[in-house]
């Protein structure tokens, strides 16, 4: 590459001094082809074009591109090779790019909106945010009033329809009113199906729009200029607010962006640089529709079945419910900060919402109720083992309950005596304690120890057994062994075998 000054010197030496190309090249220490190319570009020498391999095929290429202007260069190269072109694809691709017909540029009109007539809405993606042990996608809901250019932004961790509608509510409260139409960009959150100009909106969005009194509309396909206000607002958000910002907490980020939205109202109003966006908003606000007296329900609603444990899983985290609702289907309502669990209209639990991963959000009252229930269950299992081995203990327990005794302590003591002395001796001692009107574990223990001393035997010591062996042994009710003696036959004299014994 040579500069304009050197190119002018070459032209002067050639035209005024009548130097030849080789003389100029030697004196200026340039290559002759460089001098010739400079003279050709200056119009002093006619351009010398050498024959190219592609030249015979240029009419065919122009004809095809005239008919199919968007035909890929790779397909056109294949067609030319089939007709004998020996060149490579790289140079051919550059040639086709220069020959391809340029589309006619479209002219646009500057759109002006009436106050309170329209707002434009879109999502922007802003990377990821670490929340506890989870990495969540960070999105920005951007809402722009088309007349005053007032911007409202709310950051979220998802783009669900419920989050989308809740952000609308925040925007309406921010501008203190509702516009007549809201323009979307064919968002999957809002549009279920589209065929040409026929659009089918999400039914919940239509209910939401009916509640607030606005009309949802969508931009034409591939017509980004129709929603240029919100597109510029997203670029403005990236450069003016989000650039070089460290994000660690979503709530703090939303407080900061709300302050930024307030400050952005001081910028000049595009339609009149002598005014600010804030003054234009003051002009537009009386034209907005009034907010209804109640807000539309925007909580996420899910039907979830509680499994064997009193826990429901939602959004990668676990939330506790009362143990009485295991193996039942409950309704979960999730807002931006709270999770509520209902059974019909009854509120079962309410927890702060977590956006982390693998956390358990437990209500201490649910745990206490579950532990108390388990303790009662263990006591009932003790009753079952005790009554199966010694049925007379049921009468003893009834009298203990009438006296207001602690049945758990009494049951544990009787079970220890059952393991030490066996069911037959315990049954005898319980019967004697009932006859003596002393239905207590201590009385039964004293009677058993007295019987043990009367037989001249040492005190019975407890033998620790595994829980499995205890249950296996205690689940067998004793039988009267005299029935087996009757099966042996006559006990009056010796049998034939006994008489033959020496």
Residue pairs with C-beta under 8 A, 6 or more apart in sequence:
2 10
2 30
2 34
2 38
6 28
6 38
7 38
7 41
7 42
9 28
10 24
10 28
10 35
10 38
10 39
10 42
11 38
11 39
11 42
11 44
13 19
13 23
13 24
13 27
14 21
14 24
14 39
14 44
15 44
19 27
21 32
21 35
21 36
21 39
22 32
24 30
24 35
25 31
25 32
25 34
25 35
28 35
36 45
36 48
39 45
40 46
40 47
40 48
53 85
53 86
53 87
54 61
54 85
54 87
54 91
54 92
54 95
57 80
57 83
57 85
58 99
60 80
60 83
61 76
61 80
61 95
61 96
61 99
62 99
64 71
64 76
64 79
65 71
65 76
65 96
65 99
65 100
65 101
66 101
69 100
69 101
69 103
73 89
73 92
73 93
73 96
73 97
74 89
74 93
76 96
77 85
77 89
77 92
77 93
77 96
80 92
85 92
108 225
111 146
111 226
112 271
113 146
113 147
114 147
114 287
115 147
115 148
115 283
115 284
115 286
115 287
116 147
116 177
116 179
116 180
116 284
116 287
116 288
116 289
117 146
117 147
117 179
117 180
117 181
117 287
118 145
118 146
118 147
118 179
118 180
118 181
118 182
118 183
119 143
119 144
119 145
119 146
119 171
119 179
119 181
119 182
119 183
120 143
120 144
120 146
120 182
120 183
120 227
120 229
120 230
121 141
121 142
121 143
121 144
121 168
121 182
121 183
121 184
121 230
122 142
122 184
122 185
122 187
122 227
122 230
122 231
122 234
123 139
123 140
123 141
123 142
123 159
123 187
123 189
124 139
124 140
124 142
124 234
124 237
124 238
125 137
125 138
125 139
125 140
126 138
126 139
126 140
126 155
126 238
126 242
127 137
127 138
128 135
128 136
128 137
128 138
129 135
129 136
129 137
129 138
129 157
129 247
129 250
130 136
130 248
131 157
131 250
131 355
131 356
132 354
132 355
132 356
132 357
132 359
133 356
133 357
133 358
133 359
134 316
134 355
134 356
134 357
136 157
136 158
136 355
137 157
137 158
138 155
138 156
138 157
138 247
139 155
139 156
139 157
139 158
139 159
140 153
140 154
140 155
140 156
140 234
140 237
140 242
140 257
141 153
141 154
141 155
141 156
141 163
141 164
141 167
141 171
142 151
142 152
142 153
142 230
142 233
142 234
142 237
143 151
143 152
143 153
143 167
143 168
143 171
143 174
143 230
144 150
144 151
144 152
144 229
144 230
144 233
145 175
145 179
145 281
145 284
146 183
146 229
147 280
147 284
148 269
148 277
148 280
148 281
148 283
148 284
149 229
149 233
149 269
149 270
149 277
149 280
150 175
150 265
150 277
150 280
150 281
150 284
151 233
151 236
151 237
151 261
151 264
152 170
152 171
152 174
152 175
152 261
153 237
153 241
153 257
153 258
153 260
153 261
154 167
154 170
154 171
154 254
154 257
155 250
155 253
155 254
155 257
156 163
156 167
156 336
157 250
157 355
159 189
160 189
160 300
161 189
161 202
161 204
161 205
162 298
162 299
162 300
162 334
163 336
164 187
164 189
164 190
165 204
165 205
165 208
165 296
165 298
166 298
166 335
166 336
168 182
168 208
168 212
169 295
169 296
169 298
172 178
172 212
172 291
173 291
174 258
174 261
175 281
175 285
175 288
176 285
176 288
176 291
177 285
177 288
177 289
177 290
177 291
178 212
178 213
178 214
178 288
178 289
178 290
178 291
179 214
179 288
179 289
180 213
180 214
180 215
180 289
181 214
181 215
181 216
181 217
182 209
182 214
182 215
182 216
182 217
183 217
183 218
183 219
183 226
183 227
183 230
184 190
184 191
184 216
184 217
184 218
184 219
185 218
185 219
185 224
185 227
185 230
186 194
186 218
186 219
186 221
189 202
189 205
190 201
190 202
190 205
190 216
190 218
191 199
191 200
191 201
191 202
191 218
192 200
192 201
192 202
193 199
193 200
194 200
194 218
194 221
199 218
201 216
205 216
206 216
207 296
208 296
208 298
209 215
209 216
211 292
211 296
212 289
212 291
212 292
212 296
213 289
213 292
214 289
219 226
219 227
220 226
224 231
236 264
237 257
240 260
240 264
241 256
241 257
241 260
247 253
250 355
264 277
265 276
265 277
265 278
265 281
266 276
266 277
266 278
267 276
267 277
268 274
268 275
268 276
268 277
269 275
269 276
269 277
269 279
269 280
271 280
298 335
299 333
299 334
299 335
299 340
300 332
300 333
300 334
300 335
301 331
301 332
301 333
302 314
302 331
302 332
302 334
303 329
303 330
303 331
303 332
304 312
304 313
304 314
304 329
304 330
304 331
304 332
305 327
305 328
305 329
305 330
306 312
306 321
306 325
306 326
306 327
306 328
306 329
306 330
307 326
307 327
308 326
308 327
309 326
310 320
310 321
310 322
310 323
310 325
310 326
310 366
310 370
311 318
311 319
311 320
311 321
311 360
312 318
312 319
312 321
312 330
312 332
312 341
313 319
314 332
314 334
314 339
315 334
315 353
315 354
315 355
316 356
316 357
316 358
317 354
317 356
317 357
317 358
317 359
317 360
317 361
318 359
318 360
318 361
319 332
319 339
319 341
319 349
319 351
319 361
320 349
320 351
320 360
320 361
320 362
320 363
320 366
320 367
321 330
321 341
321 348
321 349
321 366
322 348
322 349
322 366
322 369
323 366
323 369
323 370
323 373
325 343
325 348
328 343
330 341
330 342
330 343
330 348
331 341
331 342
331 343
331 344
332 339
332 340
332 341
332 342
333 339
333 340
333 341
333 342
334 340
334 353
335 353
336 353
337 352
337 353
338 350
338 351
338 352
338 353
339 350
339 351
339 352
339 353
339 361
340 347
340 349
340 350
340 351
341 347
341 348
341 349
341 350
341 351
342 348
349 363
349 366
351 361
351 363
352 361
354 361
375 408
379 407
379 408
379 411
382 408
382 411
382 412
382 415
383 397
383 411
385 415
385 470
385 471
385 474
385 475
386 393
386 411
386 414
386 415
386 418
387 393
387 394
388 474
388 475
388 477
389 418
389 423
389 426
389 474
389 475
389 476
389 477
389 478
390 414
390 418
390 423
390 426
390 427
390 430
391 477
392 427
392 430
392 431
392 434
393 414
393 426
393 430
395 434
396 414
396 430
396 433
396 434
396 439
396 444
397 407
397 410
397 411
399 434
399 439
400 407
400 410
400 439
400 440
401 407
403 439
405 440
409 441
410 440
410 441
413 441
413 442
413 445
414 426
414 441
414 444
416 462
417 426
417 429
417 441
417 444
417 445
417 448
418 426
418 474
419 462
419 463
419 465
419 470
420 448
420 460
420 461
420 462
420 463
421 429
421 448
421 452
421 460
423 477
423 478
424 478
425 448
425 451
426 444
426 448
428 451
429 444
429 447
429 448
429 451
430 444
432 447
433 439
433 440
433 443
433 444
433 447
436 443
448 460
449 459
452 458
452 459
452 460
465 473
485 491
489 495
